[in-house]
Amino acid sequence: MLRIGEDPEREGLKKTPERVESLYRSLTIGYHADVDKIINSALFHEECDDMVVLKDIEMYSLCEHHLLPFFGKCHVAYIPKGKIIGLSKVPRIVDVFSHRLQVQERLTGQIADCREKALQPEGVAVVIEAVHLCMAMRGVRKQEVFTTTSAMRGAFKKDPKTRSEFLSFIHSNNRT
């Protein structure tokens, strides 16, 4: 704190190092989560082959380059092939990977790869739309820039109609 011109003995700063340590432990809890345990407790055999989409999953992560947050929405879809997963596990998987030091590109792929490995579905799609505070608060200082990344596997990558159907679901305002 001395390097930035602050007095580390000032009342408001005395416990800041402990608070920051606690904060980063909380924000990086994904390193200690067992994603296989989360998934395996909620896999079910089901002869369903229709697209399942969960959209607007809140997502918060930390940029590994600057340790500043990036946050936004994650949209996940899959087409089952004999196995489905409990719906609440999808946001939990997003949380596991987002609560690590990340870049958005890797995060998107990790979520898709995890789903693909666990379910072996016809296809998996993940889209993340996020604002990066490392761009908003420093550097170029642009607050309204959204970064969008996608990871398409299987049918979503091979079939343009399937991909278009997914994208139309996540960009619609329809909640019914």
Secondary structure as GFF3:
##gff-version 3
##sequence-region A 1 176
A	DSSP	three_ten_helix	2	4	.	.	.	ID=ss1
A	DSSP	three_ten_helix	11	13	.	.	.	ID=ss2
A	DSSP	alpha_helix	16	27	.	.	.	ID=ss3
A	DSSP	three_ten_helix	29	32	.	.	.	ID=ss4
A	DSSP	alpha_helix	35	40	.	.	.	ID=ss5
A	DSSP	beta_strand	43	46	.	.	.	ID=ss6
A	DSSP	beta_strand	52	63	.	.	.	ID=ss7
A	DSSP	beta_strand	69	79	.	.	.	ID=ss8
A	DSSP	beta_strand	82	85	.	.	.	ID=ss9
A	DSSP	alpha_helix	89	98	.	.	.	ID=ss10
A	DSSP	beta_strand	101	102	.	.	.	ID=ss11
A	DSSP	alpha_helix	104	119	.	.	.	ID=ss12
A	DSSP	beta_strand	123	132	.	.	.	ID=ss13
A	DSSP	alpha_helix	133	136	.	.	.	ID=ss14
A	DSSP	beta_strand	147	154	.	.	.	ID=ss15
A	DSSP	alpha_helix	155	158	.	.	.	ID=ss16
A	DSSP	alpha_helix	160	171	.	.	.	ID=ss17
###
